[in-house]
Amino acid sequence: MPWLTIIGIGEDGADGLGPAARAALAEAELVMGSARHLSLLPAISCPPVNCPILEWPVPFADGIARLMDHRGRRVVMLASGDPFWFGAGTRVTQYLDPGEWAAHPAPSTFGLAAARLGWPVQETSCLGLHAAPLERLRPHLVPGRRVLALLRDGEAVAALARYLKREGFGPSILHVLEALGGPRERIRCVPADTLSLADIVHPVAVGIDCAGQGKPLPLTAGLPDDWFASDGQITKRPVRALTLSALGPRPGELLWDIGAGSGSVGIEWLLAHPANRACAVEADPARAERARVNAQALGVDWLKVIVGIAPDVLPDAPLPNAVFVGGGLSDALLDRLWSCLPGGTRLVANAVTLESEALLTRWHGQKGGSLLRIELSDAAPLGNRHGWRARYPVVQWSTAL
């Protein structure tokens, strides 16, 4: 029998609470939940709860240890709506074995919002932004597209409107959805650039009908270079597209981006799929900070950045699925990677100088793989006409360890 029961409750408390959830409350030896959830206990418990009640602390992570102190007792944890859709469920159950818990979800806020607005959920981006930066919206901001976002409070809605206006999406229509599913439910619509609502109450979600002249973020690999702040140390767009093609990101994989510069390769790896992870290693502190800022601006703030020189500094476990070496290439680095990474790890290294090109040629001869010379030219003024101006060639080695 599970010792923990996670009960999702709607705004009006009793809505959707089934017999199994009510039985778990009746048998509970302890109930944990936020102050708002605990205030709904009189509406959802019949007979009344007679066991101890514990308010979940802030920050949320502090409550997990307190919950584990009661492991083995009959504990009920109260959560909002569907606890496994941007909810608290996964954050708790990752520490438990499958037989230790059971869950009884209520209708999710996303489902209720879609039902009120008539939006198809499968065609709508659903984001939990109550504890995440608004920049995570950036990849989803495309005129004509729709987003449902969970927000912390009314101030967050105002911040959202300012963010959309700043990014060129001020004409987007905001559907402000308060306390869905309960007696306090209220829905109001207003353009982001004229938002003046000052009485928005928690819990709140916002439906965004995207509109405006802001630049949508392309889906293809090889974003234009001007999406990234840079001091010139950046893998340029065509070479970056070929590099990402060689790296071949797959959902949920981890990349080490060594010699990250502006962070462009690691950032595009993360943009390839929301479950992807990346760790950037950069020797220059200013460039490392710039990579962090670029990642935040493009909505992938979970890029991990380490300041240091490889191979002296490499990320801790877990080990990566792929490694890109864009700077700091050396025999010592390649020796270290071959000694610490498991077989099958994909490696791509780019070289510009004659010395690093010779190094890659030698390693290619020893280890195999694919060696590619990339030569690009740009049309440039030549008197009153135009001619081709060659860029420095790049040699790219891609292989599997």
C-alpha positions as CSV (number, residue, x, y, z in Angstrom):
1,M,0.0,0.0,0.0
2,P,1.3,3.5,-0.8
3,W,2.2,5.7,2.2
4,L,1.8,8.9,0.2
5,T,-1.3,10.0,-1.7
6,I,-1.1,13.1,-3.9
7,I,-4.5,14.7,-4.3
8,G,-5.1,17.4,-7.0
9,I,-7.8,19.8,-6.1
10,G,-9.6,22.4,-8.1
11,E,-10.3,25.9,-7.2
12,D,-13.7,25.1,-5.6
13,G,-12.2,22.2,-3.6
14,A,-14.8,19.4,-4.0
15,D,-15.0,19.5,-7.8
16,G,-13.6,16.3,-9.2
17,L,-12.7,14.7,-5.9
18,G,-13.4,11.0,-6.2
19,P,-14.1,8.3,-3.7
20,A,-10.5,7.0,-3.5
21,A,-9.2,10.5,-2.8
22,R,-11.9,11.1,-0.1
23,A,-11.0,7.7,1.5
24,A,-7.3,8.7,1.6
25,L,-8.2,11.9,3.3
26,A,-10.3,10.1,5.8
27,E,-7.5,7.6,6.7
28,A,-4.7,10.2,6.7
29,E,-2.3,10.5,9.6
30,L,-0.9,13.7,8.2
31,V,-2.0,16.2,5.6
32,M,0.5,18.6,3.9
33,G,-0.2,21.4,1.5
34,S,0.1,25.1,0.8
35,A,-1.9,27.6,2.9
36,R,-4.4,28.0,0.0
37,H,-4.9,24.2,-0.3
38,L,-5.2,23.7,3.4
39,S,-7.9,26.4,3.5
40,L,-10.0,24.3,1.2
41,L,-9.9,21.2,3.5
42,P,-13.4,22.0,5.0
43,A,-14.9,21.8,1.5
44,I,-13.2,18.6,0.4
45,S,-13.1,16.4,3.5
46,C,-16.1,14.5,4.7
47,P,-15.9,13.6,7.5
48,P,-13.6,16.4,8.7
49,V,-9.9,15.8,8.8
50,N,-8.8,15.0,12.4
51,C,-5.1,14.3,11.8
52,P,-2.2,16.8,12.1
53,I,-1.9,19.4,9.3
54,L,1.4,20.7,8.1
55,E,1.8,23.8,5.9
56,W,4.2,23.2,3.0
57,P,7.2,25.7,3.5
58,V,8.7,28.1,1.0
59,P,10.8,27.4,-0.9
60,F,9.1,24.3,-2.1
61,A,12.3,22.1,-1.9
62,D,12.4,22.5,1.8
63,G,9.1,20.7,2.2
64,I,10.4,17.5,0.5
65,A,12.8,16.7,3.4
66,R,9.9,17.4,5.9
67,L,7.7,15.1,3.9
68,M,10.3,12.3,3.9
69,D,10.5,12.6,7.7
70,H,7.0,11.0,7.7
71,R,7.9,8.2,5.3
72,G,5.8,5.1,6.2
73,R,2.9,7.0,7.7
74,R,-0.3,7.6,5.8
75,V,0.3,11.0,4.3
76,V,-1.8,13.1,2.0
77,M,-0.2,15.8,-0.1
78,L,-2.5,18.5,-1.6
79,A,-1.6,20.0,-4.9
80,S,-3.2,22.1,-7.6
81,G,-5.2,20.4,-10.5
82,D,-3.1,17.8,-12.2
83,P,0.1,17.4,-10.1
84,F,2.1,16.0,-13.0
85,W,1.5,18.8,-15.5
86,F,3.9,21.6,-14.4
87,G,2.9,20.6,-10.8
88,A,4.5,19.3,-7.7
89,G,4.0,15.6,-8.3
90,T,7.2,14.8,-10.2
91,R,9.4,16.8,-7.9
92,V,8.3,14.6,-5.0
93,T,7.9,11.2,-6.6
94,Q,11.4,11.2,-8.1
95,Y,12.6,10.4,-4.6
96,L,10.1,7.5,-4.2
97,D,9.7,3.9,-5.4
98,P,6.7,3.3,-7.7
99,G,4.8,1.4,-4.9
100,E,5.2,4.2,-2.4
101,W,2.7,6.7,-3.8
102,A,-0.6,7.1,-5.5
103,A,-2.1,10.1,-7.2
104,H,-5.7,11.4,-7.9
105,P,-5.5,14.4,-10.2
106,A,-8.2,17.0,-10.8
107,P,-8.8,18.8,-14.1
108,S,-5.6,20.8,-15.0
109,T,-5.6,24.5,-15.4
110,F,-4.5,24.0,-19.0
111,G,-7.5,21.8,-19.7
112,L,-9.9,24.3,-18.0
113,A,-8.3,27.2,-19.9
114,A,-8.6,25.5,-23.2
115,A,-12.3,24.6,-22.5
116,R,-13.0,28.3,-21.7
117,L,-11.2,29.7,-24.7
118,G,-12.0,26.9,-27.2
119,W,-8.4,26.4,-28.0
120,P,-7.1,22.9,-29.1
121,V,-4.6,21.9,-26.4
122,Q,-2.5,19.8,-28.9
123,E,-1.9,22.9,-31.0
124,T,-1.2,25.3,-28.0
125,S,2.1,25.7,-26.2
126,C,1.6,25.1,-22.5
127,L,4.2,26.6,-20.1
128,G,4.6,26.7,-16.4
129,L,6.1,30.2,-15.7
130,H,5.2,30.6,-12.0
131,A,8.8,29.8,-11.0
132,A,10.6,30.3,-14.3
133,P,11.8,33.3,-16.3
134,L,9.5,34.9,-18.8
135,E,12.2,34.5,-21.5
136,R,11.1,30.8,-21.8
137,L,8.3,32.2,-23.9
138,R,10.8,33.4,-26.6
139,P,10.8,30.3,-28.8
140,H,7.0,30.2,-28.8
141,L,6.4,33.8,-29.8
142,V,5.2,33.6,-33.4
143,P,2.3,35.7,-34.8
144,G,-0.8,33.5,-35.1
145,R,0.3,31.0,-32.5
146,R,-1.2,30.5,-29.0
147,V,0.4,30.0,-25.6
148,L,-1.1,29.1,-22.3
149,A,1.1,30.1,-19.4
150,L,0.7,29.6,-15.6
151,L,1.9,32.7,-13.7
152,R,2.7,33.5,-10.1
153,D,0.4,36.5,-9.6
154,G,-0.9,39.8,-11.0
155,E,2.5,41.4,-10.9
156,A,3.8,38.6,-13.1
157,V,1.0,39.3,-15.6
158,A,2.1,42.9,-15.8
159,A,5.7,41.8,-16.3
160,L,4.5,39.5,-19.1
161,A,2.8,42.3,-20.9
162,R,6.0,44.5,-20.6
163,Y,8.1,41.6,-21.9
164,L,5.8,41.0,-24.9
165,K,5.9,44.8,-25.7
166,R,9.7,44.9,-25.5
167,E,10.0,41.9,-27.8
168,G,7.7,43.5,-30.5
169,F,4.6,41.4,-29.6
170,G,2.7,44.2,-27.8
171,P,-0.5,43.7,-29.9
172,S,-0.8,40.2,-28.6
173,I,-4.2,39.6,-26.9
174,L,-3.9,38.4,-23.3
175,H,-6.7,36.3,-21.9
176,V,-6.3,36.7,-18.1
177,L,-7.9,33.6,-16.5
178,E,-8.3,33.8,-12.7
179,A,-9.4,31.1,-10.3
180,L,-10.6,28.7,-13.0
181,G,-13.2,26.2,-11.9
182,G,-14.3,27.9,-8.8
183,P,-16.8,30.6,-7.6
184,R,-14.2,33.3,-8.1
185,E,-13.5,32.5,-11.7
186,R,-13.0,35.5,-14.0
187,I,-11.8,35.9,-17.6
188,R,-10.8,39.2,-19.1
189,C,-9.1,40.0,-22.5
190,V,-6.8,42.9,-23.2
191,P,-3.9,43.7,-25.6
192,A,-0.6,43.3,-23.9
193,D,0.5,46.9,-24.8
194,T,-2.5,48.4,-23.1
195,L,-2.8,46.1,-20.0
196,S,-4.0,48.2,-17.0
197,L,-5.6,45.5,-14.8
198,A,-4.6,46.1,-11.2
199,D,-6.8,43.6,-9.4
200,I,-5.6,40.2,-10.8
201,V,-5.9,37.5,-8.2
202,H,-4.0,34.2,-7.7
203,P,-4.2,31.5,-9.1
204,V,-3.8,33.0,-12.6
205,A,-3.1,31.7,-16.1
206,V,-2.8,33.7,-19.3
207,G,-3.8,32.7,-22.8
208,I,-1.6,34.6,-25.3
209,D,-2.8,35.1,-28.9
210,C,0.5,36.1,-30.4
211,A,0.6,39.1,-32.7
212,G,3.0,41.9,-33.6
213,Q,6.1,42.6,-35.6
214,G,8.6,40.9,-33.3
215,K,11.1,38.4,-34.8
216,P,10.0,34.8,-34.5
217,L,12.8,32.4,-33.6
218,P,13.6,30.1,-36.5
219,L,13.3,26.3,-36.0
220,T,16.2,25.4,-38.2
221,A,19.8,25.0,-37.0
222,G,22.1,27.9,-37.7
223,L,20.3,31.0,-36.3
224,P,21.5,34.3,-37.7
225,D,24.5,35.5,-35.8
226,D,22.7,38.6,-34.6
227,W,20.5,36.5,-32.3
228,F,23.7,36.2,-30.1
229,A,25.6,38.9,-28.3
230,S,29.2,38.3,-29.2
231,D,32.7,39.8,-29.2
232,G,33.4,38.0,-32.5
233,Q,34.2,34.7,-30.8
234,I,31.3,32.7,-32.2
235,T,30.8,29.7,-34.5
236,K,29.3,31.5,-37.5
237,R,25.9,30.6,-38.9
238,P,26.8,28.3,-41.8
239,V,29.5,26.4,-39.8
240,R,27.2,26.2,-36.8
241,A,24.5,24.6,-38.9
242,L,26.9,22.0,-40.2
243,T,28.2,21.5,-36.7
244,L,24.8,20.9,-35.2
245,S,24.0,18.5,-38.1
246,A,27.1,16.5,-37.2
247,L,26.3,16.5,-33.5
248,G,22.8,15.2,-34.3
249,P,20.9,16.3,-31.1
250,R,18.3,13.8,-29.9
251,P,15.6,14.4,-27.3
252,G,16.8,14.3,-23.7
253,E,20.5,14.2,-24.6
254,L,23.4,16.1,-22.9
255,L,26.1,18.1,-24.7
256,W,29.4,19.4,-23.5
257,D,30.3,22.6,-25.4
258,I,34.0,23.1,-24.8
259,G,35.4,26.6,-25.7
260,A,31.8,27.9,-25.8
261,G,32.5,31.5,-26.7
262,S,29.1,33.1,-27.0
263,G,27.4,29.8,-26.3
264,S,25.7,29.6,-29.7
265,V,26.2,25.8,-30.3
266,G,25.0,24.8,-26.8
267,I,22.0,27.2,-27.0
268,E,20.9,25.8,-30.3
269,W,21.4,22.2,-29.0
270,L,18.9,23.2,-26.2
271,L,16.5,24.8,-28.6
272,A,16.4,21.5,-30.6
273,H,14.2,19.9,-27.9
274,P,12.9,21.1,-24.5
275,A,14.3,18.0,-22.7
276,N,17.9,18.6,-23.9
277,R,20.7,19.6,-21.6
278,A,24.0,21.3,-22.2
279,C,27.0,22.4,-20.3
280,A,29.4,25.0,-21.6
281,V,33.0,25.4,-20.7
282,E,34.6,28.8,-21.4
283,A,38.0,30.1,-20.2
284,D,37.1,33.8,-20.4
285,P,34.8,35.0,-17.6
286,A,33.3,37.8,-19.7
287,R,32.4,35.4,-22.5
288,A,31.0,32.8,-20.1
289,E,28.7,35.5,-18.7
290,R,27.7,36.5,-22.2
291,A,26.8,32.9,-22.9
292,R,24.6,32.8,-19.8
293,V,22.9,36.1,-21.0
294,N,22.4,34.7,-24.5
295,A,20.8,31.5,-23.2
296,Q,18.4,33.4,-20.9
297,A,17.4,35.8,-23.7
298,L,16.6,32.8,-26.1
299,G,14.5,31.0,-23.5
300,V,17.0,28.2,-22.5
301,D,18.2,29.5,-19.2
302,W,19.1,26.0,-18.0
303,L,22.4,26.1,-20.0
304,K,25.1,25.3,-17.4
305,V,28.2,27.4,-17.8
306,I,31.6,26.6,-16.2
307,V,34.5,29.0,-16.2
308,G,37.8,27.3,-16.8
309,I,40.2,25.8,-19.3
310,A,39.7,22.2,-20.5
311,P,40.9,19.6,-19.9
312,D,41.8,21.0,-16.4
313,V,38.1,21.8,-16.0
314,L,35.5,19.5,-17.3
315,P,31.9,19.1,-16.1
316,D,31.0,16.5,-13.4
317,A,28.7,13.6,-14.0
318,P,26.5,12.8,-15.8
319,L,28.7,12.1,-18.8
320,P,27.5,13.6,-22.2
321,N,26.0,12.0,-25.2
322,A,27.9,14.4,-27.5
323,V,30.9,16.8,-27.2
324,F,31.7,19.8,-29.3
325,V,35.2,21.4,-29.2
326,G,35.0,24.9,-30.6
327,G,38.1,26.2,-28.8
328,G,41.0,25.1,-26.7
329,L,41.7,22.1,-29.0
330,S,44.8,20.1,-27.9
331,D,46.2,16.6,-27.6
332,A,45.8,16.8,-23.9
333,L,42.1,17.6,-24.2
334,L,41.4,14.8,-26.7
335,D,43.4,12.3,-24.6
336,R,41.3,13.2,-21.6
337,L,38.0,12.9,-23.5
338,W,39.0,9.5,-24.8
339,S,39.9,8.3,-21.3
340,C,36.8,9.5,-19.5
341,L,33.9,9.2,-21.9
342,P,32.1,6.0,-22.8
343,G,32.1,4.4,-26.2
344,G,29.6,5.7,-28.6
345,T,29.9,9.4,-27.4
346,R,29.7,11.6,-30.4
347,L,32.5,14.1,-30.9
348,V,32.7,17.1,-33.2
349,A,35.8,19.4,-33.3
350,N,36.3,22.5,-35.4
351,A,39.8,23.9,-36.3
352,V,40.8,27.2,-38.0
353,T,44.6,27.4,-37.5
354,L,47.1,25.3,-39.4
355,E,48.3,23.8,-36.1
356,S,44.9,22.7,-34.9
357,E,44.1,21.4,-38.5
358,A,47.2,19.3,-38.4
359,L,46.2,17.9,-35.0
360,L,42.7,16.9,-36.2
361,T,44.3,15.3,-39.3
362,R,46.5,13.2,-37.1
363,W,43.7,12.2,-34.8
364,H,41.5,11.4,-37.8
365,G,44.2,9.1,-39.1
366,Q,44.4,7.3,-35.7
367,K,40.7,7.1,-34.8
368,G,38.8,7.4,-38.0
369,G,35.6,9.3,-38.4
370,S,34.8,12.0,-41.0
371,L,37.0,15.0,-41.9
372,L,35.4,17.9,-43.6
373,R,37.0,21.1,-45.0
374,I,34.5,24.0,-45.0
375,E,35.3,26.8,-47.4
376,L,32.9,29.8,-47.6
377,S,33.0,33.1,-49.5
378,D,30.8,36.1,-49.3
379,A,30.0,38.6,-52.1
380,A,31.8,41.9,-51.3
381,P,32.3,45.2,-53.1
382,L,35.1,45.2,-55.6
383,G,35.4,48.8,-57.0
384,N,32.0,49.5,-58.6
385,R,31.3,45.7,-58.9
386,H,31.4,42.7,-56.6
387,G,33.7,39.8,-56.0
388,W,34.1,36.8,-53.7
389,R,35.8,37.4,-50.4
390,A,36.9,34.1,-48.8
391,R,36.5,33.4,-45.1
392,Y,39.1,31.4,-43.2
393,P,38.5,27.7,-44.0
394,V,37.3,25.5,-41.1
395,V,38.3,21.8,-40.8
396,Q,35.7,19.8,-39.0
397,W,36.3,16.3,-37.5
398,S,33.3,14.2,-36.4
399,T,33.6,10.8,-34.9
400,A,32.2,8.5,-32.2
401,L,34.5,7.4,-29.4
